[in-house]
Amino acid sequence: MRVPLIALLLSTTAAFAQLGAPSASASDLQRTWTLGGQVYGPNLTGHFNGTINGQAIALDLDSGLGLAKDKTTPGFFLDYQGPRFAFQLSSSTAEYRGDRILTEPIQINGQPPFNVSDRVQSHVKLASVDGIWTIKFIKGSDAWLGLDLGAQVWKIDMDATDVTNPATASTSITAPIPQIGLSAGGRGFNGGLEAKAYVHYLAYKQAKYTMMGADLRFFPVRWFGLRAFYEGSTFDVPRGSVKDDLEFNLDRKGGGFGAVFRF
């Protein structure tokens, strides 16, 4: 079911760009830079089991810590679109907090486990930076289909406090994730609307990473616009794949918005 859905998403996005667009050859596609800010506060679920930097970790972000979205910090967004290539650089930061009476023991950074029936307050900060280079191999009048190459880096800072039996534990995890996939997009209504959809997939041994997203921008004037987007990603690493002693799964999904300047 996923493959037809991906194909439909990409083809629909490319077809959208033809609406209201004058006839033009691929060489006439206008080069633009778009710069702005964005707020992205996705839901975050997942678990860790094994060791990180030689320290034991065993917890579930949902059933163990009871994490919920706390706040988001605005990030930046930079996008270049040309006839043959495109480039995008962006950042986002979201924070989550939990306050839970444990129904299962958890362990962070090799510290003694927090026990069942203890009250634990937790905080997680997830920051990410994305850099994507797009090679457009199919081009039409204001529409394109391309190959995405790049990287996404996640940095997770996590801490927890046992209120019942006073103790604290913290850890920091950095995960660089190569990006490869397809994207499609374009402009319609004489540049008043821009749309983009993308699918990235990476498999290494038994580890899998999947990301899908869609981006829509509305420009009431030529140089200023509003942006809404959705992005969902799943990172699944079984024990013995990327790291011999660590199993983890992270699922990050949600919508975002921003304001952009185009020049």
C-alpha positions in Angstrom: 0.0 0.0 0.0 2.9 2.4 0.8 4.4 2.3 -2.8 1.2 3.4 -4.6 0.7 6.1 -2.0 4.2 7.4 -2.5 3.8 7.4 -6.3 0.5 9.2 -6.0 1.9 11.9 -3.6 4.8 12.6 -6.0 2.8 12.7 -9.2 0.1 14.8 -7.7 2.6 17.4 -6.4 4.2 17.7 -9.9 0.9 18.0 -11.6 -0.3 20.7 -9.2 2.5 23.0 -10.5 0.9 23.1 -13.9 -2.2 24.9 -12.6 -2.3 28.5 -13.7 1.3 28.3 -15.1 2.2 29.8 -18.5 3.9 27.6 -21.0 7.7 27.6 -20.6 10.6 25.4 -21.4 12.7 23.8 -18.6 15.5 26.3 -19.3 13.1 29.1 -18.5 12.5 27.9 -14.9 13.2 30.9 -12.7 16.0 30.7 -10.1 14.8 31.7 -6.6 16.1 31.8 -3.1 13.7 31.4 -0.2 14.8 32.3 3.4 12.7 32.3 6.6 11.9 30.8 9.9 10.0 27.7 10.9 8.4 26.0 13.9 8.2 22.2 13.9 6.8 20.4 17.0 6.3 16.8 16.1 5.1 13.9 18.3 8.0 11.7 19.5 7.7 8.1 20.5 10.2 5.2 20.7 12.4 3.2 23.0 16.1 2.4 23.7 17.6 -0.9 25.0 21.3 -1.7 25.3 24.3 0.6 25.8 25.3 4.1 24.6 28.9 5.1 25.0 29.4 2.0 27.2 26.6 3.0 29.5 23.4 1.0 29.9 20.0 2.4 28.8 16.6 0.8 28.9 13.4 2.9 28.6 10.3 3.7 26.5 9.6 7.3 25.8 5.8 6.8 26.0 4.9 4.0 28.4 8.1 4.6 30.5 8.5 8.3 30.7 5.1 9.5 29.5 6.6 12.2 27.3 4.3 14.9 25.9 5.2 18.0 23.8 6.3 20.9 25.9 7.6 23.7 23.6 9.3 24.4 20.3 12.1 26.8 19.4 11.9 28.5 16.0 14.5 27.3 13.5 15.7 28.6 10.1 14.9 27.5 6.5 16.9 28.2 3.4 15.9 26.9 0.0 17.3 27.4 -3.6 15.4 26.3 -6.7 17.1 26.3 -10.1 16.4 24.7 -13.5 18.7 21.7 -12.8 19.5 21.6 -9.1 17.9 22.6 -5.8 19.3 22.9 -2.2 17.6 23.0 1.1 19.0 23.6 4.6 16.8 23.8 7.7 16.8 23.3 11.5 14.3 22.6 14.2 14.2 22.1 18.0 11.4 20.6 20.1 11.2 19.7 23.8 9.2 17.1 25.7 8.4 16.6 29.3 7.0 13.7 31.3 5.8 13.1 34.9 5.0 9.5 35.5 4.6 6.9 38.2 6.7 4.1 36.7 5.0 0.8 35.8 8.3 -0.6 34.6 11.9 0.0 35.6 14.0 2.4 33.5 17.7 3.0 33.2 19.7 6.0 31.8 23.4 6.3 31.3 24.4 3.3 33.4 22.9 4.7 36.6 21.0 2.4 39.0 17.5 1.7 37.6 14.5 3.8 38.6 12.1 1.3 40.1 8.4 0.5 39.6 6.1 2.8 41.6 8.7 5.6 41.7 7.6 9.0 40.5 9.9 10.2 37.7 10.0 13.6 36.0 11.8 13.7 32.6 12.8 16.1 29.9 13.9 15.4 26.3 15.2 17.9 23.8 15.4 16.9 20.1 17.3 19.2 17.7 17.8 18.4 14.1 19.6 19.9 11.1 18.9 18.9 7.5 20.9 19.5 4.3 19.5 18.2 1.0 20.8 18.5 -2.5 18.3 17.7 -5.3 19.3 16.8 -8.8 16.3 17.4 -11.1 16.3 14.6 -13.8 12.8 15.3 -15.1 11.8 18.9 -15.8 8.7 20.5 -17.3 7.1 24.0 -17.3 7.5 24.9 -13.6 7.4 21.2 -12.5 10.2 18.8 -11.7 11.1 15.3 -10.3 14.5 14.9 -8.7 16.9 12.7 -6.7 17.6 13.9 -3.1 21.0 13.4 -1.5 22.1 14.7 1.8 22.1 14.2 5.6 19.9 14.8 8.6 21.5 15.0 12.1 19.5 14.4 15.3 20.8 15.4 18.7 18.8 14.1 21.7 19.5 15.4 25.2 17.7 13.4 27.9 17.4 13.7 31.6 15.2 12.2 34.3 14.8 12.8 38.1 13.4 10.2 40.5 11.3 12.2 42.9 10.4 9.3 45.2 14.0 8.1 45.8 16.0 11.3 44.9 18.4 10.5 42.0 19.1 12.0 38.5 20.4 10.6 35.3 21.1 12.1 31.9 22.5 11.2 28.5 23.1 12.8 25.1 22.8 11.0 21.7 23.8 12.2 18.3 22.6 10.3 15.2 23.7 11.4 11.7 21.4 9.9 9.1 22.2 9.9 5.4 19.4 10.9 3.1 18.5 9.5 -0.3 15.2 9.5 -2.0 12.9 11.2 -4.5 11.2 14.6 -4.5 8.7 16.3 -6.8 7.4 19.8 -6.9 6.8 23.0 -8.8 5.0 26.3 -8.9 1.5 27.3 -9.9 -0.7 30.3 -10.3 2.2 32.4 -11.7 4.3 31.7 -8.7 1.6 32.4 -6.1 1.8 28.8 -4.9 4.7 26.3 -4.5 4.4 22.7 -3.5 6.8 19.9 -2.9 6.6 16.2 -1.7 9.5 13.9 -0.9 10.2 10.3 0.2 13.5 9.2 1.7 14.5 5.6 2.5 17.7 4.0 3.8 18.4 0.4 4.8 21.6 -0.9 6.2 21.8 -4.5 7.4 18.6 -4.8 9.4 18.3 -1.1 10.3 15.7 1.0 8.4 15.0 4.7 8.1 11.9 6.2 6.3 10.8 9.8 5.9 7.9 11.3 4.0 6.9 14.9 3.8 4.9 17.6 2.0 5.5 21.3 1.8 3.1 24.0 0.6 3.9 27.8 0.3 1.5 30.6 -0.4 2.8 34.0 -1.7 0.3 36.8 -1.4 3.0 39.0 -2.8 6.0 38.0 -4.9 8.6 38.4 -2.2 6.8 37.2 1.0 4.9 34.0 1.8 3.5 31.6 4.4 4.6 28.0 4.6 2.9 24.9 6.0 4.5 21.5 6.0 4.2 17.9 7.3 7.1 15.5 7.9 7.1 12.0 9.4 10.1 9.8 10.0 10.8 6.4 11.5 14.2 5.2 12.6 14.4 1.5 13.5 17.7 -0.1 14.6 17.6 -3.7 15.8 20.4 -4.9 18.1 23.4 -6.1 16.1 22.8 -3.9 13.0 24.3 -0.5 13.3 25.5 -0.9 16.9 26.1 -4.4 18.3 24.9 -3.5 21.8 22.0 -1.1 21.1 18.5 -1.5 19.9 16.3 1.6 19.4 13.3 2.9 17.6 12.3 6.5 17.1 9.1 7.8 15.5 8.8 11.5 14.8 5.7 12.9 13.0 4.0 16.2 12.9 3.2 19.5 11.1 5.0 22.8 11.0 4.6 26.3 9.7 6.7 29.4 9.0 7.1 32.6 7.1 9.5 33.0 4.2 11.0 35.7 2.0 11.6 34.9 -1.7 14.1 36.7 -3.8 
